[in-house]
Each structure stands twice: as structure tokens, then as C-alpha cells.
Amino acid sequence: MFRCQFLLSCALLSSCFFLSCRSSQHSFAQPQIFVGQIYVIGNEPFTKLALKVEDGRTYTLDCDKEVATMLLQHQGQNVKLIAKAAAKRPEGHSLQVIQAEVVKKE
């Protein structure tokens, strides 16, 4: 009985350690530059901003209200984002946006 409890508690502690290490990987991600087209995915009231880059990958965006408002005004246009890779979500990979600017066509 004691051996079983010991093994279960060791398994629980090791799984907690593994999960905490796994989730902290994204916090150390370096900011990168992403260029692509901004658009909205999902249905109301559960819409999300997304970025589709040239190679076809799509990222959902996590950003503050000010940046989100600016990006919503520029749907369909190309933008340059400085962002960190965030946790993978059911709708795909996500980016934590640090800075955004519209790419002007020349």
C-alpha cells in the first residue's frame, strides 16, 4: 500500500514538473518579425485576429486592445508584426504581438 502511494505521488510530481517546464518554454521565446495579411477568423461573438504569412501558415494573434483596434481597421492589408510564439491553441499556433505596423505598397 505504501509503495503504491509512493509511486503515485512520484508520478504526480514528475508530471507537474514536466508540464511546468513545457509551459515555460514559450515565455523564453525571442521576438521575431512576421509579415503577412491580417484578417478575422471565427464567428461572432468568438472572432479572433489572425495573420496569414506567405508560406500559407496562419497564426491567431494575442494583442492588447489598442493594437487589436488598429489591426481590425487594416483587415486584408499586409502588416509587419514583432511577436513571440505563444501557446498552441485548438485553432492553431498563436503569436503574442509586441508591435504592429502596416506595410505600405510602393
VENNORSUL-V288025 format. One record per residue. N is the residue number from 1. PSI is psi in whole degrees, -180 to 180 (none if undefined). OMEGA is omega in radians with two decimals (none if undefined). BURIAL is 1 if it has 9 or more other C-alpha atoms within 8 Angstrom, else 0. Layout:
n = {N/N}
psi = {PSI/PSI}
omega = {OMEGA/OMEGA}
burial = {BURIAL/BURIAL}
//
This chain:
n = {1/2/3/4/5/6/7/8/9/10/11/12/13/14/15/16/17/18/19/20/21/22/23/24/25/26/27/28/29/30/31/32/33/34/35/36/37/38/39/40/41/42/43/44/45/46/47/48/49/50/51/52/53/54/55/56/57/58/59/60/61/62/63/64/65/66/67/68/69/70/71/72/73/74/75/76/77/78/79/80/81/82/83/84/85/86/87/88/89/90/91/92/93/94/95/96/97/98/99/100/101/102/103/104/105/106}
psi = {-46/-40/-41/-44/-39/-46/-41/-42/-36/-42/-42/-45/-43/-37/-38/-42/-46/-46/-37/-37/-39/-43/-25/-10/-39/-26/-20/3/138/144/142/166/130/132/131/-171/136/137/175/136/160/174/150/141/22/44/155/148/145/156/125/117/169/-33/6/-10/147/135/136/152/134/117/165/170/-40/-47/-41/-41/-44/-44/-37/-34/-15/33/140/-8/162/138/157/124/141/117/161/146/133/-174/149/136/170/-32/0/-166/152/159/140/108/130/-44/146/144/149/136/119/133/138/none}
omega = {3.14/-3.13/3.13/3.11/3.12/3.13/3.11/3.13/3.07/3.12/3.12/3.14/-3.13/3.10/3.07/3.11/3.14/-3.12/3.13/3.09/-3.13/-3.11/-3.13/3.13/-3.08/-3.13/3.13/-3.14/3.12/3.08/3.11/3.09/3.10/3.10/3.14/-3.10/-3.10/3.05/-3.09/3.09/3.09/3.14/3.09/0.00/-3.06/3.14/3.10/3.01/3.13/3.10/3.07/-3.11/-3.02/-3.10/3.05/3.12/3.13/3.12/2.95/-3.01/2.99/-3.13/3.13/-3.03/-3.11/3.13/3.14/3.11/3.12/-3.12/3.09/3.13/-3.08/3.11/3.12/-3.14/3.08/3.12/3.04/-3.13/2.89/-2.99/3.05/3.05/-3.14/-3.09/3.08/-3.11/3.12/3.13/3.09/3.12/3.14/3.12/3.03/-3.02/3.09/-3.10/3.14/3.04/3.13/3.10/-3.13/3.06/-3.11/none}
burial = {0/0/0/0/0/0/0/0/0/0/0/0/0/0/0/0/0/0/0/0/0/0/1/0/0/1/0/0/0/0/0/0/0/1/1/1/1/1/1/1/0/0/0/0/0/0/1/1/1/1/1/1/1/0/0/0/0/1/1/1/1/1/1/0/0/0/1/1/0/0/1/1/0/1/1/0/1/1/1/1/1/1/1/1/1/1/1/0/0/0/0/1/1/1/1/1/1/1/0/1/0/1/0/0/0/0}
//
